[in-house]
Amino acid sequence: MNRAVLFLFLVLAGCNRGEAVQAIIQLDPALKASCVVLEVRTPEGELRTESTPLTRPEDQELRLAVFRKDLPADVHLQARALWGGEKCEDSPFYNGRSEPVAVHFEPGSKDVTLTLSLPNAAEDEDRDGFVASELGGADCDDKESKRQPQAQEVCDASDDLNCNGQRGCEDSACSGKTCSRAPTSLVFSPSELTTIAGQCSAPVIVERRESDGKPSLAGFPTPITLASTFGSGVTFHSDPGCNSSPPSAITAGKSSVTFYVRSTTIGTGPLSASSSALSQQATLAHTLRPGPVTKVALASLNTTSQAGDCVPVSLEWRDAFDNPASGTLSNLSSLSISPTPANTEEAALYQDAGCKQALNLGAQLPAASSLYFRGTRATTFTLAAKLNGTSQPVQEVRTVKPLPASKLTLSPSGGQTLLAGECSAPVNVRITDQYDNLSPLTAGQLLTLSTTPATSFEAFWGAGCEGSKKLTTPFDPQGTTEGPMSFKIKTGGPVELKLSGTALVEAKQTHTIVPVVRRGSCRMDNGDKEENCPISSASNTTVPVTLARSFLVFQATTNNEEPTNSFVRCSLGTSTITCKRNGTTGAATIDWQVVELHQGLSVQHLQNIACTQAPPRLPTTVDLSKNFVLFSSSQDGSVLGYNDFPSVELTNNGNNTNVRAFLFNACAASQLFNFQVVQFTGSDVQRSLTGAMPSNSGTLTVPGLPTTDLTRSIVLSTWQVSTEGQDIYKRMVRGEIDQSNTTQLLFRRGDGTAITTADIPQISWERITFPTGTLVQTHVLAVNDNVTNTSATLATPVDATRTLLLTSSQAGGQGAGETSYGANDILGVATGRLSLSGNQLSVTRDAPNGSTRWTAYAIQFDP
């Protein structure tokens, strides 16, 4: 091993020549150090002697002999790291110490080990390996790890990252690279400026320069502050019309910026440009001259005009800013319009009969002139001229009347994001002329409200969507020219609300309506156990789902005969639907729907419930007659049967509500359930458990129920299975409300195949009657062998953005039915995905084996 060895002789007259210690200094490879010094100190910390700086060895270990000579018997040894140049004599920067090691000299020699590690946090706060400069280290900024001696220097002169005190091209680290020099000063061009009161100046350039006087094109901005001894009367701008704000910086890659000056008070004084980043500022001599003319007299009569008319004003001129000025008239002190117009379009004086040439207060005009007034804001203006030597101004009243109504506006200009059926925030309606003056419609003139696309909406005069203030369309504003309106829109998506009227410029606002039913599809590929389906999309909006008022319905279809691969369990999140299964073989296609209402809907979500645990208790106890359960599961297994189908039931236990899911047999911890307990205000839910389906029949009738409205009612069912095997037709059950007798339910299996065994010991059903306003359309959809899809025409067209699709049987989500297939236990022959296109309700399955029949519902909600 190559070791650097130094014998440190402390040569003073004395004794104990045979007493010595070998110090073994071990360096952390990550330590930033080019040299090492060994210190000998008293136990009190006094430095007695130290070695010369020693070059860091390649094997990270130094060995040094220390003889006692005239040292005390007890000393402390401590190693010190230095960082700097290639030679140890060029290493001025301290970069950490080892912990001191106590040594007692005695006859003979012994070894002690010192460990020289990275500087601690007290010396290296940003943990970049270098001690702060204020502690003798090389780190110029111990708060920022990006600034340290080994940092990659930026060469645009914006910073000194490598702590050598040089920037840009001045730093040798930037040699051979594209670099900039740091600016040091600002310079004006021209050096003198003369402007006229109230006018925008000629362009003024402020340039940043390098120390050698060359323009600086540094790749970073230099902030600038413009100032004047004229005070608040001087304004700076970025445009030659003096309408914009002043520049605040010379941008990266530019050497200068142009600005303009405007002032209304005459005088002479310097303009200055300074920068917080530079030590030198620029100054410019500025002279502001008054405009001509000195006297004014108003000679025209008080008049009334319509908005936009150009009407004459007879007057004599003066300086408009009360500055002493040369001209044909000498005692003019003020000329004003009150209230002060917001801009020249609102009200102004002109020099020509067409009101095209604005009044130029700097022009030399005759002692008497016919000038012109034009106003567009409907109000009463006062023209006032105050003469030198008088205490009262000369005044003239100009009344501007609005034009006939020609424009409608809705404000604020931006639209709102609302849930379907939710009342909007107030929208302000204004009826104005072309200049935005409020102007009533003529008697009998009507306004029309409409939407694009055409959709169901209601509008109300005033806030809060009060029913007593509902607007018909078209409607008569009855002289109202301004006021708030509120609205409700039921159809989801971007909706443009339009207010229009004959000979009026229409007003539009585009609002985002979150659909009652957000829907989409995703795919769990072969090899995957989980898929996260994003809810947000261009059609569904990016508004997060509120879980307490939302529920998930999905249909998951596969072409696999093993339950571990074909049973999919999905749960609802605020922005994602998470679907899982226990197996990974084959693909699963998932069509999902999320229902959310702004009111009248409450949902409790129970997720990842193990089959082996006690029936879970709902966080909030519910009324069983108003709640129903949505269910999905994932499980292991290769054969479809008694350990795959639970009967799901909602029960009350004292003051608690539980969800029970009972298998016929073989419950396993790997079988997990997701439940959603859903309540619609105004709904009615009937529920019960049946006995076994007959062994010699594919039909079970449940009689004796209260009558119900078929246009608002559905039935949902889950069931137990007592056998297993490939004859899946025995184990798939389809329920429906008897269309000819609403007091009974019908449950079927086999789709026409003869049944000889009693495989269904129990069915759990819920008959749900939704609130008034809900429309339920029921279709029994059927496909034959070797057919994957079919469709039916809805009798009543529906709004897809508020229509939910599901089947009566819950397996693989809410998309199961009955089947005639008996050659294998492929769940996908009897589960389908529902879709809606126009008024066509369709079902699609993945496995086209045997015939299958579904009880399918299209449920349109009234938010």
N, C-alpha and C positions, 0 to 999 in steps of 0.2 A: 504494500500500500504506500502511495506517495504521500508522505506527511511533511508539513512545514514545521520545523522545530527551531525554536529560538531559546537560548539560555540567557536569562535576564540577570546580570550580575549587578548587585547594588554595592558598589565598591567604596566602602568607607572603613576606616580602621575600626576594628572590633573583634568580637569573638563569635562563637557558635558557627564557625565556618562550615561545619558538617551538617547543619540543619537546612533542609530544602523541601520544596513542594513542587510537584509537576502538575501544572494546570492544563487540563484537557478541555478545550473550548469546542463545543459542537454547535454548528450553525444550521438553522432551519433552511432547507433549500429555497423556500419561498421568500426568505428575508432579502430585502433590498439593501445590499451592503457590498462595497468593493474592498473595504479594509476593516481591520479589527484592532482595537487597543485594549490591553489588559491593565486594569487599575488595581493598585494596592492601597487600601484605605484602613484607617483605624476603626475599631468597632463603633466609634462615635461618628464615623462618616468622613473624617478628615483625609484628604488625598495625600499619601506619603510619596508615592512615585507611580509611574506608568510606563508601559513599553512604548516604543515608537510604533506608528501605524504599520500593521502587517498585512500584506496582500492576502486576500481571501483565497484559500486553497481549493483545488478542484474537488477534493474529496470531502469538503465541508467540515474539516476538523483541524484544529491547531493544538500543538503541544508546546508548552513553555515551562522552563524551570525557573523557580523563584527561590533564591537563597536568602536566608534571613539577614546575614550581615548585621546592620545596625537597626533592623526592624524590630518592633515589639514582638513578644512571643505570640500574641494573638492579633491577627489581622483579618480583614475581609477582602476577598478577591472578587472583582466584578469586571465583566467584558462589556465593551462599548462598540457599537456598530457605526461605521462611517460610510457615507454614500457620496460619490462625486465623480471625479475624472478617472482616467485610466491609471494614473500613478497615485500612490497613497499620499504623496505630499500635496496632491491636488484634490484632496477629499475633505472639504471644509464642513460638510453637513452631517450633523448627528442624526442617527436613525435607530435609536433604541438601545436598551441595556439588558443584560441578563440579571437575574436575581443575585444579590450578593451571597457569597459562600464563606462562612466562618472557617478560619484555618488556625491551628495551634502548632507552632514550630516545636519540634523535638528532634533529638539526634536521629539521623537517618533521613530517609525521604519517603514520601507517600504521594498518592495521586488524588486530585479533586477534579470533579467534572462541573463545568459551567455550560448552561444551555442558552444560546443566543437565539431568541425567537422573534416573531413579528412584533412591532411596537403595540402596546396595549391601547385601549380606547381612550384613555386619558391623554395620550400623546398623539394618537391617530384617530380623530373623531370620525372621519368619513371612511375609515378602514380600507384605504387604498394602498397601504403598505409604507407610507411616508409620514414622518413626524412633522407636525405643524411648524411653520417658519418661526412663529413667536417662541417656540421652544428650542430653536437652534436647528430645526430640520429644514428640508428642502421643499415642503408642501406649502405653496403660496395661498391656498384656499382649503383649509381643513374641514370646511362645511360641505364641499362638493367633490365627490370622487372623480368627476370628469376633469378636474384641474389637478395635475400632479406631474412630477418631472418626466415620467415616461409616457405621458399622454400624447396622442397623435395631434400635432398642432393643426389648427385651422389657418388657412393661408389667405383668408379674405380680410384679415386685420380686425375681425369682429371680436376677437378674444385672444388671451394669452393662456392657452391651455397647459403648455409644458413648463410654465413657471420660470422662464428664463428672462422675463422682463422685456421681451421683444415681440413685435406683432408683424404679421404679414411678411412682406418681402425683406424686412429688417432681420427676420429670424433665419438663421442658417438652415433650420429644419425645413424651410420652404424652398431651399435652393433646388432649381430644376423643376419646380412646380408652378402652376398658374397661381399668382399671388397678387395681392393688392397692398398698397401702403395706406396706413391710417391717416385720415384727414386731421389737420391741425388747426385750421382757421376757416372763417367764412368771409366772403367778399361780395359786395353789391355791384351790379352793373345796371344802369349807369350810376355814377357817383352823386348825381344831383337829380331831383325830381320836382317838377312844377305841375300842380293840378288846379282845376277850377272847382269851387265849392259845389258839392252835390254830384259831381261827375266822377266817373271811374277813371283812374289814372292810366297812363301808358304802362305797358308791361315792365315789371321790375324783376330782375334775375338775382337770386342769391345763390352763390356757388361755394361748394366746399373745396378746399385745396390742401395739398400735401405740404410738408415742411419746405420743399424746394419751390413752392409756388405753382406747381402743376395741378390741373384739375384732378380731383379724386373720384375715381369710378369704383370705390369700394363696394363689395358685395353685401353690404348691410346698410340699413337706413340710418340717417343722422337726424334726430329730432331737432326741430327749430321752433323758436318762439319769436314772433314778430311783435314789436312794441313801438310806441311813439310818445313823445312828450306832449302831443296834442291831447292826450287823454281819451275819454270815451267818445269824443267826436270823430275819431279816426277808426275806420273799419278796414279789415284786410279780407281779400277774397281770392278765389282760385280762377275766376272766369272774368273776361273783359266786360261783362255786364254788371259786375259786382253784386251778384245775387247769391253766390254760394259761400260756404265757409272758407276760411283761409287754409293754406297748406300747413300741415303739421310736421312734415319731415321731407328730407331729400331721400328718395327711395333708393333701394339697393341697385347698383349698376349704373346709376345716374350721377352726374356731377353737380346738377343744379335743379332748381325749381323756380317757376315763374309765378308771381302773384301781382295783384292789383290793389290800389289804395283808394279809398273814398272817404271824404270828410266834408263837414258842413260849416266848420268854423275856420276862418282865415287865420294865417300865421305862418311862422317859420320855425322849424325845429327838426331835430334828427329823427329819422326812423332807425330802428336797430333790429338786427337778427342775431340771436344767441342760441347756444345749444348746451344742454347739460353735459354733452359728451366732449365739448371742446373748451379750451381755455380762452380763446380769442373770439370776440364778436365783431360783427360788421356794422358800420353806421353809414347813413345816407342823409344828405341835406335835403329837407323837404320844405317846399314853399306852396302854400295854398292861397290862390287868388280869388277875390270875390267876383260874382257875376255882375254884369252891367245893370243899368236902370236904377232909379232912386225913388219913384213915387207911384202910387196907384190910387185910382178912384173908381168905385163901382157905380155904373150909371144905368144898368139895365133893371127892369122891373122883376119882382119876385115872380117866378113862373113854375108851372107844373108840366112835367114831361113824362113820357113813358120810358121804361128801361131801355137803354141802348140808343135813344135819340141824341143827336148832336145839336145843341142849342147855343145861340150866341150869348156872350157875356161881354159887355162894354166896360173897359177898365184902362187905367194907366199903370205903367209897370214900375217895379222895384226889385231889389235883390230878395230872393225867396227865403233867405236864411238870416235875415236881419244883419247882414254884413254891410259895412260901408262900401259903396261901389260907385264907379264912374258910370255916367250915362246921361241921357237927356233929362231924366228926372232924378232928383237928389234926396227927397225926404221919404222914400218908401222904407218901412221897417218890417212889415210882415204881410204875407198872403197865405191863407190857409183854407182847407176844407175840413169841416167837422160834421159828424164824427169822422176821424181819420180813416180813409179807405185802407183796406188791407193790401191793395195793389192798384195799379193804374186801370185795370179792367173794371174794378168796382166803381171808381169815380176818379176823374182826372180832367185837367184843363188842356186844351189843344190850341194850336196856332192856325189851323185850317178848318174850313167849313165841313170837311168830311171827317174830322176828328181822327186823322191818321198821323199827323205830325205833332208829337207831344210838345208841350210848352217847354222851351229852352230858356231857362232863367239866365243863362250866360249870354244870350243874344242881345244885340243893340236894336231895340224896337222903337218905333215912333212914340212920341209922348202920349198919344192916345191910340189904342188898338182895339179892334174887334176880335177878341179871343172866343173860345168855345168851350162849353162844358158838356161832358158826357158821363152819365152814371148808369150803372146796371143794377146796383143794389137798391131795392125798394125801401126808401126811407126819406127823411127830410135832411138835406145837407145845408150847412151854413157856410157861405163864402165870406171870409173876413179879411179886410185890409186895414192894418194899423199904421197910421201915419206918424212920422216924427213930430213931436211936440203936441200930440193929442193924447187924451187919457182913454178914449173909447174907440174901438175899431169900427170901421165902416163895414156893414154886413149886408148880405143878400141871401134870401132863402130860396133853395132849389128843391122842389119835391119831386121825387121819382116814384112813379106808379108801376106796379108789375104788369107784365104782358099777360094775355090769356094763358091759361095752363097749357103746357106742352110736354111736360116731362114728369115721370114717376121715378122715385128713388127708394131703395130699401137700405137701411143701415143698421148695424155696421156692414161694411162691404163683404166681409168674410162669412162663410156659412158656418153652421153648427154641426156637431156630431151628436146624434140622438139615437136612443133605442127606438125601435119601431113602436109607434103609438104613444111615445113619450111627449109631453107638452114641451114645446120649445121655450127658450128664453125670449123675451120681447124683441120684436123686430120693428124698428121705427119706419113708418110710411110717411113720405112727403110728396105732396102734389105741388109742382112749381112751374114757373115759366122757364124759358131757356137759360135764364141767368140764375137759377136756383132760388128765386123769390117765391115764397108761398103764394099760391094763386088758386082760388076755388074753381071747381068745374062749373060749367054752365048747368042750369037746371035740367034735370033728367038725364044727364050724362052718366053712364055706368062704368064701373071697373070690373075686370074679370081676373080671377085667380085660376091658375092652371099649373100643372107639373109636366116635366119631361124627364123620363117617360111618363105617360099618363098613368096615374096611380091613385090609390085611395087616400084621400087626405081631408082634413077638416081645418078651417081657419076661424079665428075668433077675434073680435075687436077688443083690444086690451090684453093685459097679461093674464097668465094662469089658465087659459083655455076654458073660460067659464061658459057653460052650456047656454046660458041666457043671452050671451053675446055672440053666438055662432053666426058666421057670415054665410049668406047664400052667394052663388056666383051665377050671373053678374050681380053686383050690389051697388047701391046708391050711397056715396059717402056723406050725403046730406050736408054739404057745406064744409065738412071737416077737411082741412088742408094738411094736418100733421097729427100723428098719434101712433101708439104702439099696437102691434098685432101679434098674436101667437098662433101656433098651428100644431097639428099632429099629422104624421105621415106613417102609414102602416107598411108600405112596401120597402124592403131593404135595398141598399145600394146607393150610389150617388143620384140624387134627385134634384133637378133644377126647378125652383119655385119661381113663377113668373107672374108679375102684376102688370096688366095691360089695359088699355082703353082706346077708344077711337081718337085718332089724331094725336096720340100721346106717345112719347118715347117710353118704351116698356122698361121695367126694372126686373133684374134677375138676381137670384142667389142660389148657389149650389150647396146643398146640405148632404152630409153623409148619414144615412140611416142604417144602423146596425140591424141586420135581418133578425126576425124572430127565430128563423131556422138557418143557421150557418152549416154548410155541408161541404164535403170533400171526400177524396179517396187517397189511400196510400197502400203500399205493398210491403209485406214482410217477406223478404226473399228467402230462397232456399239457404239454409245454414244460419238463419237468424232466429233468435228467440224473442227479440223485442224490436218494436218500431215506434218512433215518436213522430206523430203526424201533426204538423203545424196547423193551427186553426186560422191564423192570419193569412190573408191573401188579398189580391186585388178585388175579388168579388165579395169576400167576407169581412173586409176592413181589418185594421190592426188594433181594434179596441179589445182590451183584455176581457175575458169572460169573468163575470161575478158568480162564483160557485154557488152561493146561497140562493140564487134565483135561476139556476141553469141546470140542465141535465143532458146526458149523452144517450143517444140511440145509435147502434151500429149493427151492421151485418158483415160478418167475416166468412168468406167462402174459401174452401180448399178442395183438393182432389186426392186426399190422403185418407187411408182407412184406419190409421192409428190415432186414438184420442189425444195422445201426447203431442201430436203435430197439428190436429185439426181443431181442437178447442182453443179459442182465443179469448182472452180476458182484457177488457179495455177500461181505462179510467180517465176522468176529465180533469185537466188542469186549467190554469188561467189563460195559457196561450198554446198548450200542446195537449194532444190526446195520446196517452201512452198505452200501447197494446202489447201483451205478452202471451207466450205459450211456453210449455215445458220442453217441447221437442224442437228440432231444427230442420226436419225433413220436409221438402216441398215448399211452395210459396203459398201465402195467404193474402187474398185481396180484401181490403177493408174499406167499406163505404160508411162514413160517419155523418151524423147530424147532431148539432148542438142547439138546443132550444133555450132561449133566454127571453124573459118578459120583464118589463120595467116594474110591473106590479102584479099581484095576484098569483105569484108562483113562488113556492119555497121548496128547497131541496136539501136533503142531508146525504152526504157521501160517506160510505164505509168501504174501505179499500184493503186489499191484501188480508182478507179474513181466512184463516186456516180452517179447513174442514173439521179438524180435530178439536177446535176450541169451542167453548160454550157459545150459544147464540149471542151475538153482539147486541149491546144496548145502544139505542139511538141517543145522541147527546141531548136532544130535545124530545120529550114525550109528545106524541101526536094523536089526533083523532083518527081511529082506524077507518071511519066511514068517509074520510076525505083524502086518504093517502093510498098510493099503490107503489109496488116495488119493481124496479128494473134490475136485471141480474145478468152476470156473465161469469165464466169460470175457466180455469186452466188446470190441467191434471196430467198425470202420467198414465201409462197403459197402452197396450197394443191391440186390445179387443174392446169393442164398444159394448157397454152393458151396465150392470147394476151399480157399478162404482163410478158412473159418469153423469147420471141424471139425478139431481136433487129436486125435491118439491120445496119451493120457497114460500114462506108464510110470514106475514106481519102479525104479531101478537102483542097484547098488553099483559104485563106481569106486575100487578100492583100499580105503582106510579111510574113504571118504566115501560118502554116500548122496545121489543126485541125483534130481530130478523132471524128466523129459523130456516136453515137449509138442510134437509134430511135426505141422505142417501138410503137406499134399501139395505146396502151392506158395504163393507170394506172402505170406510172413510180413511184417508191418508193425509199426513201433514203436508205432502207436496201439492195437494189439491187446494187451490186458493179461490176465493170468491170476491167479487166486487158487487156492492149493492148501492142503489140510489133509491131513496124514499122520497116520493114526489107528491106535492099537494098543490092543486089548483083551487083558488078561492071559488066557491060556488059549485064544486064538483061533488059527485056522490059515488062511493065505491062499495060494491057488494063483494063478499069473498067467502070462500069455504074450501074444504077438502072433500074430494069424492071418495067413494070406495073403488074397488078394483074394476077395470074394464072386463067385460065378460070374456071367457076363454074362447067362446064360439062366435064372437061378433067383433066387428071393427068399429062399433059405435057405442057411445055412452051418453045418455041424456040426463041433464040436471034440470028438473022441473021446479016449479013453485016459487020463482023469483018475482019481485015486483016488476010491473011493466016498465019499459024504458023507451027513450026516443032513439031510434036507430041512427038518426042523423047526428047524434052527439055521443054515441056509445061504442066502446070496443071491449073485447075480452082479451086478457093476457093469461098465459098458463105456463106452469112448470110441472114436471111429473117425475115419479120414481119408476125405475125399471128393475125387475126381479131376475132377469136372465141376461146372458151375454152371448154374442155370436155374430156371424156374418149376415144373418137375416134381419137387416136394419129396419125393414118395413114394419116389424112387430114393435119397434121401440120408438118410433117417431109419431108424435101426436099433434093433430091440428084441432084447434078449438074455434067455435064461432057462436054468435048469438043467432038463435033460430029466427030467420027473416020473416017467417009466417006466424011466429008466436014468441014475442019478446020476453015472455016470462020463463023461457027455458034456454039452456045452453046445450050445444051438441059438440061432442068430442069424437074424432075419428082417427083411424090409422089404417095403413095398408093400401089406400087409394084403389080399392076394388079387389085387392088380393085377399083370398080367403084366410080368415084368422082361426086358429085352432088351439091357441095357448093363451093363458092369462098372464101376460108379461108386464102389465101396467097395474101395480097394486094401489096407486094413489095419484091423483091429479090435484094440484093446488091452483085455483083460479081466482082472478079478480075481474069483475065487470065494472068498468069505469064509465060514468056518464059525465062528460065535460061540461063546463059552464055554458050558459046561454051565449050565443054568438059564435061558438065553435061549430065547424062543419066537418062531419065525419062521412066519408064515402068508402064503402066496403066493396071489395071485389075478390072473388075466389079465382085466383090465377092458376092455370094448369099447363103443364108441359108433358109431352109424350116421351117415350124412350128415344134416345139419340137426339133430343132437342134441348138446347141450353137456355132459351129465353122465350118469353111471350109478353103480351101487353093487352091492356083493356082501356077503353075510352071512358074518362070520368064524365058523368052526366052533367056535372056543374063545373065549369072551368075554375081553377084555383090560382092563387098567387103563390108561386113556388117559394118565395122568400119567407113565407110564414106557414108552409105546409110540411108536416112531418110524415114520413113514410115508415111503416113497420108492419110486421106480421103478428099474429096472435100467439105464436109459440116462441119461447125463449130458449134457444140453444145456438151457440155460435153467435151470440148477440140476439137481436130481435128480428130474425129472418128465417125461422124454421117453419116447416110444414110436414105433411105426411107423404109417404112414397110407397110405390109398389115394389121397389128393388129389394131382392133378397140374396143376391150372389156374393155380396161383400158388405162390410160395415163402413162404407165411405160416407162420412157425415155430409160431404158436399153434394150428394145427390138430393138431399132434402133441405138444404139451406141455400138461400138466394139473396141477392142484393137488389134492392128496390131503387128505381129511378123514375124521374118525372120529366117528360119533354112535352111542353104545351099541355094538352089535356090527356096525354097518354101515360098511363101508369104501367111500368114494365118491371119484370123480374128476370134476373140472370143468375144461373148457377154454374159452377165450375165442372161438375161431374155429370155428364149427360146420360146417366144410366137409369133405366126404369122411368115410370111416370111419376110426377110429383104435383102436389096441389098445396097452395098456400092461401090462408085467409089474410089478405093484404088491406091495409088501411091507409088512406090519405086524409090527414087531419089538418084542417086549416084553422089556425088560431086567430082570435080577434083581439089584438093587443090594446 
